[in-house]
Amino acid sequence: MAVTMPLCDSAAGSSPWLDDARVRDWVAFHTLRRNNGPQSLIEGLPDMVETVDQLRNRERIEALIKAERRANKALDRWFDERFISNYTIDDLAANPAGSIGRLLHDHMVALGLTLELLPQRHADPSWAPASDLDYYTLRSGQTHDFDHLIGECGFDAIGEVFPAGLRTANLFAHVSPELAGELMTTTMFVTFPWAMRTMLHYPQIWPVVWDNFTHGYEVGSKSPNLFIVRWEELMHLTPSQVRAELGVKGFTGPRDNRAASLVFGEGREIF
């Protein structure tokens, strides 16, 4: 059961994130707990996403996006087009062996996953994002798995760390730091607590976790704007071919994180 600690007088009102009991509970739970219970790595994520949506200053974020669009023609065009994926699992299967499309297909089939290109709360196929922020959020979810694939880091628990580093650096390299910080909020709440949890409970895999994050950060900081890529046009290519096609820099080789993920999961695979 979550326990809400009282705030000291000097802290109250210093931050809407600190003032919200839901956020405090999330941060405390996901930074301090072990991975030996029935909870998944993203236990409570839908509620956290809703909380972030309620607390963030959407008007300010939209203004920051508009400022970026005025300065960046490629970004402006990306928002104008608002391309949304609609491929199927069969479409993925049609790609050649070793391609990012087939690799994604094989991963999903192996785990019995269902392809969900729209958030569950927007499962109506006629739904379309109403704002630039909503579109960015939707498209980030649709393309997240491709960050795994070009990083060749696997889809296990520790394999999630490379994409976090990649997206962090790529945003800060291609938009203002103010906007990058706003767009990273949900990712920060989801994956950054793993660093503290690792240091507290699984220090033997800390070098692996840090290597994945810094490797992703190196790739993201040196590469072109990856979050506006239309990955659907590249699904027939292998990860190395995609990196060459996009001009990805800083990649030093695949990572096999399965052993570290088992440590993180205390002997079991957790997602």
Secondary structure, 3 states (H helix, E strand, C coil): CCCCCCCCCCCCCCCHHHHCHHHHHHHHHHHHCCCCCCCCCCCCHHHHHHHHHHHCCHHHHHHHHHHHHHHCHHHHHHHHHCCCCCCCHHHHHCCCCCCHHHHHHHHHHHHCCCCCCCCHHHCCCCCCCCCHHHHHHHHHHHHHHHHHHHHCCCCCCHHHHHHHHHHHHHHHHHCCHHHHHHHCHHHHHHHCHHHHHHHHHCHHHHHHHHHHHHHHHHHHHHCCCCCCCCHHHCCCCCHHHHHHHHCCCCCCCCCCCHHHHHHHCCCCCCC
